[in-house]
Each structure stands twice: as C-alpha cells, then as structure tokens.
Amino acid sequence: MSDPSVFDAVREEIAYAFENTVFFRRHMEDNGLRPQDIRDAEDFRRIPPTSKGHYRRGFPAAVLAKGYTLTSPNVMRFQSSGTSGERLNSAVMSYDLARRQATALGVHRGFDGLWQPGSRPRLCRFAPPNCSDVECATGFSSTEDRTLPDGTLVLTVAHDLLATPEWQIVKALDEIEGYGPDVLVVDPTHFAFLTRWARRLGRKISSPRKLHLVSGYTLMTRVARRQIAEYMGPQLPVGDMIGMSELGYLGFECHLGQRHVNDEDFYLEFVRDGRPVEAGERGELFVTTIDDGLIPRIRYATGDWFTPLGEPCPCGSALPVVRIEGRGTHMVRLPDGRTVTPGAVDALVGDAPWLDLYRLEQDRSGDCAFRHLPNGGARPEDAAALGARLAEALAPARVRLEAVGYISCERSGKFQPCVSHLSAEGAR
C-alpha cells in the first residue's frame, strides 16, 4: 500500500478525476485541495471519503468523465440491489470489469483455464431479483427475456426466497440442466435453498461441462457452505467473491479457502475512526480505482468491513488476505459500546448441521432474536449450546432463540443472516 510506484498511479487517478469529473473537482475544491497537494499517503487521507450518496446524486452527468456518455462503446450499465437503501445506478467499462475479474480469479487454481482468449464460458445466475440485471426474472418470463447480452442466463427466483413455489424451483432446475453452464454465479443462501429442494425432489444440479461456482451478493455463511458442499460434492470449485456492482471484483477466495483482495487494480485502505488499521484490526474498506477512465472513484467508502490479516497465504498469491466482517449497517451494537460483526456471529454459529437457515436480528431496544429453521437432525442440546455462545458474546444485550418455519427476505430480495436496526438507523 505504501509502494511509491503504486501511489504514483493513485496520484494520476486523482489528477484525472479532478480534471475530468464535475463531482470530484467540486469535492476537492470544497475541501481546499488540489491534486498537487497530494504527495503521499498521509496527504491522501486529507481527502474526505466519497460515498454512494455522492455518486447516486451525481449520476450520470457529474460523475462520468469528460468525453463519455452512457452509450459510449464498451460502457456497461448496472444497478445495485439496494442493500444499503436506495438502488445505485452506475456504469463501468467492460474491459475494466474483465481485468478486475481476471486478477481476482487468479488466486483460485480451480478456475485456471476457465477464461481463455477467444472463449466465452456459459454462465447461469441464481440470485435475488434486484441483482438480476433483467427487468423481470419471475417464473412467468421466458429464457429469452432473462438472457443478458453476454449470454448469461438468469434463473427465475421469487422475491421472497422461502415463499418460492415448487413449480418455480423445478423450472430453475430444468433450466440449469437445459443450459449446461460452465459457471453458476449464485447468492449462497439462495443456492443452499435450491440444493435443499433438489435433494427433496431427487434432482441433480449438474452440467455436461465442468461446473464452477462463484458465490456473491451476501455473506457466505458456514451453514450455506456446508449445505452446498454436502450436495454438490468436493469436486466442485467454489470461490466466494468480494465485489460490488459498481466496481466489479474486489477480491476472491483462493483454493485454500482464504479471501484475497485485489490491490493490483485498486488502491485499498482499511480505515477506522479516520485512521488506517493495523493487521488484525477491523476497518471499513475504502477503494480508489486505478486507471478508470469512465467513473474514477477516490477514497470510496464501501460500507463493508474487513480484518486485514497481514500474513502471506500458502496458496502463493501476493494479493493481501482478509477476513470478511460484513456491512457496518448490519453490526450488532452492544450497550457497553462494543460491536459484533456479522462475520463474528457466523463464526459463533459455525456450520451447524442441525439447522438450514438463520437470522440474528437486533431490534431498536438492543435486544436480539436468533430465528432459525431447524432440520430433521436438530436436538434440544444443539440450540441450547448455541444460545449459550450467543448470550456470552452479545452480553449485556439479551438474546432469545426461536425455531421457526419461515424467515422473510428484506426489501431488496436479499437474505441477510445478521441485521441490526440500531446500526441501520444510526447510519441514516
């Protein structure tokens, strides 16, 4: 991060954004700064972070660089799922997206050779509707309506996952079989749900091609990973993606199960209380793009938290290793001032073979409810042991466990395993 040659690229990005975008020039000038004032990393931190709100309000005219429009060649438009509130419209150059993807996927040997020059892998997507990039991903739309320009087939999915009717699940399984994909791009909770139904129906999820699985959109819980691994088998290469719709691949899981972040195509900071964190401390990820001619972003606060581990990975990749903590707006806030991240909650739950799905929800009073769908292997002592772990970790907040038959998705169609009304409202 402190390599002078890397920071030269950051300074070039700052100068380009200042000269070519209305928003960033105003952002710098409003804070009494010009590009020549930024000489090193310490100066860089004088630039106040930018946010989704800036880009939402300025899109497209104030954030697109001079000379570009939304119809310029190679421009791809995106809309976020709305996890943090309103949906964010954005755009990215197709070749920047491909470059970032290639860097990230390079950490996982199981994905070697998937993208060869001149080849176009067949992709199938099973994710929340707001992440689909098509107007209508309902069970009544045709496959033609749900095929993206790059050939990706978007499978049908109900907006409320657990309310998906059986016929729609059968249709999704039939479409995977008929399409024969190389890659399944999935939300892990959604795909775990599909594997539970496939097992119940006696169906396989397979392809005549070698299948690969890319997980994204929400936190990949140990519960979801366990179900996917049990059903799909150990031969399936699985990679958990760190990404954002407006930036593409920010990182990926290597073949040894470590999460790496892409510091080749981005300049990355992990920040807490305005300062960079040390290895082993958690911080919010700030992203600065490198050589992004369309919508350069400087110190873009993602709202996602990680713990940089500061250790090289035995997989051989030089990309830094992090532990995923989750969104800041989902952290449980305790009365004594501590916070417990979604990643920490997931570690407490573990792979929990006795349950299929869970959500820890903190209400406005600070109390927490852990709702879960037990399966046929559940025993009273399993819930009791988990309840004790949660009570200890979340004290002095109160925690109650509830075995239920249904848990709703949120407005975006995503299923978040950990939510906090205190954190969400505090961020507004």
C-alpha positions in Angstrom: 0.0 0.0 0.0 2.9 2.4 0.6 4.9 1.4 -2.5 5.8 4.8 -4.2 5.2 3.4 -7.7 1.7 2.3 -6.7 0.9 5.7 -5.2 2.1 7.4 -8.4 -0.9 5.6 -10.1 -3.2 6.9 -7.3 -1.9 10.5 -7.9 -2.6 10.1 -11.6 -6.2 8.9 -10.8 -6.7 11.9 -8.6 -5.5 14.4 -11.2 -7.6 12.7 -13.9 -10.8 12.7 -11.7 -10.1 16.4 -10.8 -9.7 17.5 -14.5 -12.5 15.3 -16.0 -15.4 14.9 -13.5 -17.6 17.7 -12.1 -18.2 15.9 -8.8 -14.7 15.2 -7.8 -13.3 18.7 -8.8 -16.1 20.2 -6.6 -15.3 17.7 -3.8 -11.6 18.7 -3.8 -12.2 22.4 -4.0 -14.9 22.4 -1.3 -12.2 21.0 1.0 -9.5 23.4 -0.1 -7.5 20.8 -2.0 -5.9 20.4 -5.4 -4.2 17.4 -7.0 -0.7 18.8 -6.4 -1.4 18.9 -2.7 -1.5 15.1 -2.5 2.1 13.9 -2.4 2.0 10.8 -0.3 -0.4 8.5 1.6 -0.6 10.9 4.6 -1.7 13.8 2.3 -4.1 11.4 0.6 -6.0 10.9 3.8 -6.8 14.6 3.8 -9.3 13.9 1.0 -12.7 13.2 2.7 -14.1 9.9 1.7 -16.6 9.7 -1.1 -19.8 7.7 -0.8 -22.6 6.0 -2.7 -24.7 9.1 -2.0 -22.3 11.3 -3.9 -22.5 9.0 -7.0 -26.2 8.5 -6.7 -26.9 12.2 -6.7 -24.3 13.0 -9.4 -25.1 10.2 -11.8 -24.6 10.4 -14.7 -23.5 13.9 -15.7 -21.4 14.9 -12.6 -19.5 11.6 -12.3 -18.9 10.4 -15.8 -15.6 11.7 -17.2 -15.5 14.2 -20.0 -16.0 12.6 -23.4 -18.1 9.7 -22.2 -21.8 9.0 -22.2 -23.8 6.0 -21.2 -24.0 5.0 -24.8 -20.2 5.2 -25.4 -18.6 2.0 -26.7 -17.8 -0.7 -24.1 -19.9 1.1 -21.4 -21.9 -1.4 -19.3 -24.7 0.0 -17.0 -25.5 -1.5 -13.6 -28.0 -1.0 -10.8 -27.2 -2.1 -7.3 -29.6 -4.3 -5.3 -30.4 -1.5 -2.7 -28.9 -3.3 0.3 -27.9 0.0 1.9 -31.1 1.9 1.0 -31.8 3.3 -2.5 -30.6 1.4 -5.5 -27.4 2.9 -7.1 -27.2 3.4 -10.9 -23.7 3.1 -12.2 -21.6 2.2 -15.2 -18.2 0.6 -15.9 -16.1 -0.2 -18.9 -16.4 -3.8 -19.9 -12.6 -4.2 -20.2 -12.1 -2.8 -16.7 -14.6 -5.3 -15.4 -12.8 -8.1 -17.2 -9.4 -7.1 -16.0 -10.5 -6.9 -12.3 -12.2 -10.2 -12.6 -9.2 -11.9 -14.1 -6.9 -10.6 -11.3 -9.3 -11.8 -8.6 -10.0 -15.2 -10.0 -6.3 -15.8 -10.5 -5.9 -16.7 -6.8 -8.0 -19.9 -7.2 -6.4 -22.8 -9.1 -9.8 -24.4 -9.7 -10.7 -21.6 -12.0 -7.5 -21.8 -14.1 -8.3 -22.1 -17.8 -11.9 -21.1 -17.4 -11.5 -17.8 -19.3 -9.2 -18.5 -22.3 -8.6 -16.0 -25.1 -11.5 -16.3 -27.5 -13.6 -18.4 -25.2 -16.9 -17.4 -23.6 -17.9 -19.6 -20.6 -21.6 -20.2 -20.2 -22.9 -18.6 -17.1 -26.1 -19.2 -15.1 -27.2 -16.8 -12.3 -29.3 -17.6 -9.3 -29.5 -14.6 -7.1 -32.0 -12.1 -5.6 -34.2 -10.4 -8.2 -32.7 -7.0 -7.6 -29.3 -8.4 -8.5 -30.5 -10.0 -11.8 -29.8 -7.2 -14.3 -33.0 -8.1 -16.1 -36.4 -6.4 -15.9 -38.4 -9.4 -15.0 -36.9 -12.6 -13.5 -40.2 -14.1 -12.5 -41.3 -17.7 -13.3 -43.6 -16.4 -16.0 -40.8 -14.8 -18.1 -39.1 -16.6 -20.9 -35.4 -17.6 -21.0 -35.0 -15.1 -23.9 -36.3 -12.4 -21.5 -33.8 -13.5 -18.9 -30.7 -13.8 -21.1 -28.2 -11.0 -20.7 -26.2 -9.6 -23.7 -23.1 -11.6 -22.6 -25.2 -14.8 -22.8 -25.7 -15.2 -19.0 -29.0 -17.0 -18.2 -30.7 -15.5 -15.2 -32.8 -18.2 -13.4 -36.2 -17.4 -12.1 -36.5 -16.7 -8.4 -39.2 -15.4 -6.1 -38.7 -12.1 -4.4 -39.3 -13.8 -1.0 -37.0 -16.8 -1.1 -38.7 -19.2 1.2 -42.1 -18.4 -0.4 -40.8 -19.8 -3.8 -43.4 -22.2 -5.2 -42.3 -25.7 -6.1 -43.1 -25.3 -9.8 -40.7 -22.3 -10.0 -37.9 -24.3 -8.3 -38.5 -27.2 -10.8 -38.2 -24.6 -13.6 -34.9 -23.3 -12.3 -33.5 -26.9 -12.1 -34.8 -27.7 -15.6 -33.1 -24.5 -17.0 -29.8 -25.4 -15.5 -29.9 -28.8 -17.0 -31.0 -27.5 -20.4 -28.5 -24.6 -20.5 -25.4 -26.6 -19.5 -23.4 -23.9 -17.8 -19.7 -23.7 -17.0 -20.3 -21.4 -14.1 -23.1 -20.9 -11.6 -23.0 -17.4 -10.2 -25.1 -17.5 -7.1 -26.2 -15.9 -3.8 -25.0 -18.6 -1.3 -28.3 -18.5 0.8 -30.4 -18.8 -2.4 -28.3 -21.6 -3.8 -28.3 -23.5 -0.5 -32.1 -23.2 -0.6 -32.0 -24.7 -4.2 -29.9 -27.6 -3.1 -32.3 -28.4 -0.2 -35.2 -28.5 -2.7 -33.2 -30.5 -5.3 -32.4 -33.1 -2.6 -36.0 -33.3 -1.6 -37.1 -33.7 -5.3 -34.4 -36.3 -6.1 -32.8 -33.9 -8.6 -29.2 -33.3 -9.6 -27.6 -29.9 -10.3 -25.1 -30.7 -12.9 -23.8 -29.8 -16.4 -22.2 -31.6 -19.3 -19.4 -29.1 -18.8 -17.1 -28.8 -15.8 -19.1 -26.7 -13.3 -17.6 -23.9 -11.2 -19.4 -21.9 -8.6 -18.9 -18.2 -7.8 -20.7 -17.0 -4.7 -21.5 -13.4 -4.1 -24.2 -10.8 -3.2 -24.4 -11.6 0.6 -22.2 -13.1 3.3 -21.5 -16.8 2.6 -22.4 -18.4 5.9 -20.8 -21.6 7.1 -24.3 -23.1 7.2 -24.8 -22.3 3.5 -21.4 -23.5 2.5 -21.9 -26.8 4.4 -25.2 -27.5 2.5 -23.7 -26.6 -0.9 -20.6 -28.8 -0.2 -22.7 -31.7 1.0 -25.0 -31.7 -2.0 -22.6 -30.7 -4.8 -19.6 -32.7 -3.6 -15.9 -31.9 -3.2 -15.1 -31.8 -6.9 -16.9 -28.5 -7.5 -14.5 -25.5 -7.4 -16.2 -22.9 -5.2 -15.0 -19.3 -4.9 -16.5 -16.6 -2.7 -16.4 -13.3 -4.4 -15.8 -9.9 -2.7 -17.4 -7.4 -5.0 -19.7 -4.5 -5.7 -22.0 -3.9 -8.7 -20.4 -0.5 -9.4 -16.8 -1.8 -9.1 -16.8 -5.5 -10.0 -14.4 -8.0 -8.4 -12.7 -6.5 -5.3 -11.4 -9.9 -4.3 -11.9 -13.7 -4.4 -11.4 -16.8 -2.4 -8.3 -18.9 -3.2 -8.3 -22.7 -3.4 -7.2 -22.9 0.2 -10.2 -21.0 1.4 -8.6 -17.7 2.2 -10.2 -14.4 1.0 -7.8 -12.2 -1.0 -8.4 -8.6 -2.0 -7.4 -7.1 -5.4 -4.7 -4.5 -4.7 -3.5 -4.6 -8.3 -6.5 -2.9 -9.9 -7.4 -0.8 -6.8 -5.7 1.1 -4.1 -7.2 -0.2 -0.9 -7.4 1.2 2.6 -8.9 -0.3 5.7 -10.0 2.6 7.9 -11.4 3.0 11.4 -12.1 6.3 13.1 -10.3 8.1 10.3 -7.0 6.2 10.6 -5.6 3.1 8.8 -5.9 0.0 10.9 -3.1 -2.4 11.8 -3.1 -6.1 10.7 -5.5 -7.9 12.9 -7.8 -4.9 13.4 -11.0 -4.5 11.6 -11.7 -1.5 9.4 -14.0 -0.2 6.7 -12.8 -0.7 3.1 -12.1 2.5 1.1 -11.4 1.9 -2.6 -9.6 4.1 -5.1 -9.8 2.9 -8.7 -6.6 2.7 -10.8 -6.8 3.7 -14.5 -10.6 4.0 -14.5 -11.4 6.4 -17.4 -15.2 6.3 -17.0 -16.1 6.9 -13.4 -12.9 7.3 -11.3 -13.6 6.8 -7.6 -11.3 8.2 -4.9 -11.5 7.0 -1.3 -14.8 5.4 -2.0 -16.3 4.2 1.4 -17.9 0.9 0.7 -19.6 0.3 4.0 -18.0 -3.2 4.1 -15.7 -4.1 6.9 -12.8 -6.5 6.9 -9.9 -7.5 9.1 -6.6 -7.4 7.1 -4.6 -10.4 8.3 -1.1 -9.2 7.2 0.2 -12.8 6.6 1.2 -14.3 3.3 -1.1 -17.1 2.1 0.3 -20.6 1.3 -1.6 -20.5 -1.9 1.2 -18.4 -3.4 -0.8 -15.4 -4.3 0.7 -12.0 -3.4 -2.8 -10.4 -3.0 -3.5 -9.5 0.6 -5.5 -11.8 2.8 -8.5 -10.5 4.8 -11.3 -11.8 7.0 -14.8 -10.7 6.0 -16.6 -9.0 8.8 -19.7 -7.7 6.9 -21.6 -4.5 6.4 -21.3 -1.8 9.0 -25.0 -1.3 9.0 -25.5 -4.9 10.0 -23.3 -4.9 13.0 -24.8 -5.7 16.4 -24.3 -2.7 18.7 -24.0 -3.6 22.4 -24.9 -1.4 25.4 -21.2 -1.3 26.5 -20.1 0.3 23.2 -18.8 -2.9 21.6 -19.9 -4.1 18.2 -20.2 -7.7 17.0 -19.9 -8.2 13.2 -21.9 -10.5 11.0 -18.7 -12.4 10.4 -18.2 -12.9 14.1 -21.8 -14.1 14.5 -21.3 -16.5 11.7 -18.2 -17.9 13.4 -20.3 -18.4 16.6 -23.0 -20.3 14.7 -20.5 -22.5 12.7 -21.7 -24.9 10.1 -24.5 -26.1 12.4 -25.6 -29.4 10.7 -28.8 -29.2 12.7 -30.2 -26.0 11.0 -30.8 -24.9 7.5 -31.0 -21.1 7.8 -30.8 -18.4 10.4 -31.0 -14.7 11.0 -29.9 -12.8 14.1 -31.9 -9.6 14.3 -31.3 -6.7 16.8 -34.3 -4.6 17.4 -34.3 -0.9 18.4 -34.2 -1.7 22.1 -30.9 -3.5 21.6 -32.3 -7.0 22.2 -31.6 -9.7 19.7 -33.7 -12.6 18.3 -32.0 -15.6 16.7 -34.5 -17.2 14.4 -33.6 -20.4 12.7 -35.0 -23.2 10.6 -34.1 -26.5 12.3 -33.9 -29.6 10.2 -34.5 -33.3 11.0 -31.2 -33.6 12.8 -31.9 -30.9 15.4 -31.6 -31.8 19.1 -32.6 -29.7 22.0 -29.0 -29.6 23.2 -27.8 -28.1 19.9 -30.0 -25.0 20.3 -29.1 -24.7 24.0 -25.3 -24.8 23.3 -25.7 -22.1 20.5 -27.9 -20.0 22.7 -25.2 -20.1 25.4 -22.5 -19.0 23.0 -24.6 -16.1 21.6 -25.6 -15.0 25.1 -22.0 -14.8 26.2 -20.8 -13.0 23.1 -23.7 -10.5 23.0 -23.9 -9.7 26.7 -25.2 -7.4 28.1 -27.7 -7.4 25.2 -30.4 -10.1 25.7 -30.8 -12.9 23.1 -33.7 -15.2 22.6 -33.7 -18.2 20.2 -36.8 -19.0 18.1 -37.2 -22.1 16.0 -39.4 -21.1 13.1 -40.7 -22.4 9.7 -40.3 -19.2 7.8 -38.0 -16.1 7.7 -38.7 -13.3 5.2 -36.2 -11.7 2.9 -35.6 -8.0 3.0 -36.9 -5.4 0.6 -34.1 -5.9 -1.9 -34.8 -9.6 -2.1 -31.6 -10.5 -0.3 -31.4 -12.6 2.8 -29.1 -11.2 5.3 -28.0 -13.5 8.2 -27.4 -10.6 10.6 -29.2 -7.3 10.8 -29.3 -4.5 13.3 -32.0 -1.8 13.4 -29.7 0.2 15.7 -26.8 0.2 13.2 -29.0 0.8 10.2 -30.8 3.7 11.7 -27.6 5.2 13.1 -26.2 5.3 9.6 -29.0 7.5 8.2 
